[in-house]
Amino acid sequence: MTKLGKKFTCWKCSTKFYDLNKPSAKCPKCGTDPAEDPNRGAPVAAAPAFGAELVEEPDDDLPEEPGEEEELEDEPLEDDGGATADDEY
């Protein structure tokens, strides 16, 4: 708890606020009491697990897009006429 009190998020309008160490907290925007939250005490959904079992393998039976690799290999390198390490200044 901080010097501003306990932090709340209004269940009705999603405004974040502190109770300012007062005995009853109310949302400053809409006046809703956090104790009236219908989802209070409900279990929170577990975060998804990350790992190798969730990694999808690519489909090998899908055809590759035609000409992707051919275009890259057949293009000649262009000489930009720039300086090389052998040029004198």
Protein Blocks (a to p, Z undefined) as FASTA:
>chain_A
ZZkbpadddfklopacdeklpabdcdfklopafklpmkgoiacdddddddfklpccddfk
bccdehklmmmmmpccddehiacfkbcZZ
